[in-house]
Amino acid sequence: MDMVHVLIFGIIEGVTEFLPVSSTGHLMLTAKLLQINQSEFIKSFEIAIQLGAILSVVVVYWERLINISKIWKQLLMAFLPVALVGGLLYKMIKRQLLGNNEVVLWSLFIGGLFLIIFELFYRQKEEAVEEISAVSLRQACIIGLFQSVAIIPGVSRAAATIVGGLAVGLKRKTIVEFSFLLAVPTMLAAVSLDLVKSAPAFNYGQFIYLGVGFVVSFTVAIVSIKFLLIFIKRHSFILFGVYRIIIALVFWLIVK
């Protein structure tokens, strides 16, 4: 791995973190394309640079986060399921799922089909929740349960939370913004847990790579957030479902 690879990873992470296409899956497939072995550092790198993208949420939504007292119960309730699942299954996730491209491809393909089918049948109700502060704790918990499925690489944390939110009656813009905000405690916890366990084995150069990847993903993710907010005003997520299927097929037929 060299600095060019770090820049590529940072850009891909920034673009894909908040789109329903799985940033972790894209990073793993990128490593495959670049012929980079899934070492322990690469696995940690793929987790850690996500924190850069997450920091962009803090910048874009700083006013909302200052007034977090209005929504902290909803965020906490949605965060708890994935914290429990991630904490219990950390070793299995790191050793067996991260680096497993077969899992990623199936997750992208099945998730793409699910997104398309869901959107074809989904109809927003008039009483759909418009404000995050109005989300019930039950709805938040269900969204959190959906998010916990995203511990499987390729599923996509964004896709899981968005589908979960739409299913329990949130408006499209509301669940997208809730997904952005929920990413902050979720990924902060995931990165912190991994770094506590893995960072002592990193050398100085690897920390430099982490820092550069962090900055690049942060910068690109700000653009990605604004793009998604504009996109959802006129479009469903069917295009992302089609994209996921195409990527999976391309890797199965050509790259793999």
N, C-alpha and C positions, 0 to 999 in steps of 0.2 A: 504494500500500500504506500502511495506517495501523495504529495500535496495535490496533484491534479485529481486523483481519486477522491480526496477529501472534499474538494470543491464540487465535484460531481455529486457525491453523496449529499452534501449540504443543500444543493439546489433541488435535488429530487425530494429530499425530506421536506423542504420548505413548500414546494408545490403541492405535495400529496397529503400532508398531515391532516388537513381539515376537509379534504375531499373524500367522498365515500369509496375510495379505491385501495386503501391500505398502504400507508407509508412504509410500515415494516416489511410488508410483502415486496414492495418496489425496491427497497434497499437490498433485500436478500437476492432478488433477481438481478439487480445491478451488479452485485458482487459476483454472481454467476457469470454474467456477461464479461466482466473485467477479469475473470479468472482469479478472483481473490478468495482464498480459503476462509471458511467460517471459523476462524480462531476465536478464542475466548475474548480477545481484545476487539475483534470485529463485531462480535455479538454485542458487547458492551457499548461500542461506538454507535451501533445502529439504534440502541436504546437511548444513549446519552444525548445525541444531537437533537433528539425530539424535544428536549427541554428548550432549545433555542427557538424552535417553532412555537412552543407553548408560551414563551415569554412575549411573543408578538401579541398574544391575547391580552396580556397585562397592559401593553402599550395602547392597543386599539380600544380596550374596554376599561381603561383606568377609572373613569367616572363611575361606572357600574360597580367596579370592585371596591371603590371607596365606600359606596353605600351597600356593601355586601350584607349588612345586618338584615336587609329586607329579604334576602334569598339564601342565606347560609344554611338554613334548615333543609331546603330543597337540594342544594349541592351536597351537603353531608349525607343525606339519605341516599342519593344516587351514587355517591362515592363508596359507601360502605360495602356493597356487594362485590365490587371488583377488588377492593382492598383485601377482603377476606379471601376471595378466590386466588388472587395473585400472590398473597402472602403464603398460603398453604401450598400452592403448586409452583412456586418460584423455581425450584430445582428441576422439575420436570419440564417447565417451559424453556428454561435456558439450555438444558442438555438435549431434549428430544424434539422440541418444536422449532426453536430458532435455528436456522440453518437447514431446515427440512423443506426443500423446494417443492417436493411432491405435495406436502400439506398446503403450501402457499397457492399452488396452481389450482388444486381442488377447491380451496376456499374462495379464490377469485372467481372461478367458474360458477360454482353453486351460488355464491353471493350475488354475482351478476344476474343470474336467472331469477333469484329471489327478488332483487330490486325491480326488475322489469315487471314480473308478475304482480308484485305488491302495488306498484304505481298504476298498473292497468286497472286494478280493482279498487284502489283507494279513492275515497271521496271525502273531502273535508267537510265537517259538520259546521253549521252556523254557530253553534255554541262552543267551538274550539277555543282553547285557552290562548289568550293573546299576550299576557304578561307572565314573565317567569315567576314573579311573586305570587301569582294566582295558581301555580302548579301545586297540586295536593301532594302530601307526603307519600301517599300510595302511588300516585303517578310517577313521582321521582324514584321511588324504590324499583318500580317495574323498569324504568329507563336504565337504572343502574344494573339490573339483572341482564338486560339486553347488552349493556356495555361489557359485562363480564365475559360474554361469549368471544369478545375481541381479543382475549388472551391467545387465541389461535391465530398465528400469523396468516395474513391474507384476508381475514374477515373484515377488518377495518373498524376501528373504534368509532369513527365518525358515522359510518353507515349503520352500525348497530344502534347507536344512541338516537340517530335521526329516525330510523324505522320504528324504534321503540316509542319515541315521542309522538310520532304521527299516529301510531296504533292506539295510544291511550288518550288521544284527543287534543294534542297541542297544534297550534298553527305552524306552518312550515318555517317561517322566519323565527318564531319563538323557539322551536326545538333546535334549529341551527345555532342560534345564539347560546342557548343552554348548553349545547354540545361544546361550543368554544370554551365557555366558562368552566364546565365540568372537566375539561382537559387539563386545567391548571393543577388542581389537587391530584388528579389521577396520574398524570405523567411526572409530576414532582415526586410523588411517592415511589413510582416505578424506577425513576432514575436514581433517586436517593438510595433505595434498597440495593440496586445493582452496584452503584459506586462504592457503597460501604463494604460490599462483599468482594468487589473486583479491583478497585482502584489501587490497593497496596501493591499489586503485581505490575502496574503500568510503569513505564519509564518516562523520562522527561519529554522525549520526542512524541510519544503517544499522547501525552497531555496537551502538547501543542496542536496535534491533529484534532483532538476533542474541542479545543478552543476555537480553532478556525471553522470547523464544521458547525459549531454552535452559532457563531456570528453569521455565517452564510445562510443557514436554515432560518434564523430569526429574520433576516432582511427579506428573504424571498417569501416567507410565510405571511408577512403583512400584506403583500400583494395578493396572495392566494385567498386570504380572508375576505378582502374587499371584492375579489372576483366572485366568490361563492355567494355573497350577499346580493350581488347584482343578478347573478345567474338564476337564483331561486325565485326571483320576481316574475319570471316569464317561462321558466322551464321546470319540468319534473326531473327526477334522477334517472330516467330511462337511459339517457345517453351514457351515464356512468356505468350502468349495468351492461350495456353493449360493449363499452370499452373494456371492462373487466373480462368479459368472455373472450374478446379478441386477443387480449394480452395472454390469457391462459392458453389459448389455442396456438398462438405464435410460438410460445415457449415449448409447448408439447411437440409441435410438428417440426420446428426449425432448430431451436436452440438446444433443447434437452438432448 
